[in-house]
Structures are given as structure tokens and as C-alpha cells.
Amino acid sequence: MKNLKFTQEAIKGIKQLKNLNNDTFMEDFELQLDRIKLYGEKAGISLQNKYGRDLRGYYKIYFANQSWRIVFREVDKKFELVEITLVAPRDIVYELADIIIND
């Protein structure tokens, strides 16, 4: 089972998600975190270098009727540590990910 580490940006996104007061979205979010804990990077879809955004090495997983994304990466295979880099709505997630990852 993988251990999860959350970045400050991911925590901000989780707070934003909680403010929606949608129990179904939160349950789906927690279900996807459980998948990441079990399968690590295999739970997600690998991100690529597209549209001038190099996000290789990171993975995404959909939730909330595919309107939100979790962006994550496996940072330490030996200690089975997965970093949850970002939790954000679909319309802004890749722009934010590019800023966080490539700055």
C-alpha cells in the first residue's frame, strides 16, 4: 500500500472541493485516493508533453463525473510514497500543473 503526501496546492484544491458541499464528489475523491494508495501510478493515466506543457512523469485520475482531476507522481518507490501534486477542476488543472511542475 502506497503512502500519500499532499502538496500545498493539492490541499488548496481539496479545500475548494469541500466548499462545494457535494458529498458525492467527496466520496468519489476518496475512492480515487484509495485507488492511488493501492496501485500507485498504475491507477492513473500518464501525462505527456502537449501544448507546450511538459508534464511527463506525472499521472492524472478523473473524479466527480470527470469534472475534476488529481495529478500525482510516485516520488519514492522504495518507501512507496506518492505525491498528490494537485487537485483541481478540469478547466484549469493542466495550466496549474504546468506552473507548479515547471517553475
Phi, psi and omega in degrees: 000134182279149173264142181252139175235131184253132174284166177299322179295322177295319179297320176300317180295322178295320177298318178298318178298315179298325180294344177287345180053043179245102183299325180296317178297317181294319178297319178295318178302312181295323176298318179292324175298320177298321177298317180296319178301320182284316191247352181060222184297338179293344179284340186246186178250130183291140176271154186238188174262095183228146175054035178077012179244110181269101182245021179300143181095352178247161182229157178234153173219137182272152168202176181058057181057036180064018180268349178232159179228148167250126176252129185212168175209154175272118186261339180209101182294323181299315181263007178052053182254126178244129177266124171272105188278322187203142172230117186201161175296152183306321187291343180235354190299318186285326175296314178295318180301317179299317180296313182293314187284321189256009175268000000 
